Amino acid sequence: MRESRFWTLMEDEFGATYAHVLAGELVISRFQLTARQALAAGISPREIWEALCIQQNVPEERRFGRDRPIKRG
């Protein structure tokens, strides 16, 4: 997972503003770091997203993000 996808998932699930507050304030138990700190430490965005979903009780059916139409061009 790319970091850009991580931020898309965060904003889809938590809202554009709160996602960034959460990433900077919530300590993810698995890493003992915030999401921003974990990204800076080189932890994969996928691992961070999964740990954050577990900790925040995000239902499994929402962990892949919103369905978006395929762009054709």
Number of C-alpha atoms within 10 A of each C-alpha: 10 9 12 10 14 17 17 15 19 23 16 15 18 14 12 13 10 13 17 16 12 16 21 14 13 16 18 21 11 12 14 11 18 19 24 19 17 19 16 10 10 8 14 15 20 14 15 22 20 14 17 22 18 15 14 11 9 14 9 10 8 13 16 9 15 12 7 6 6 6 5 4 3
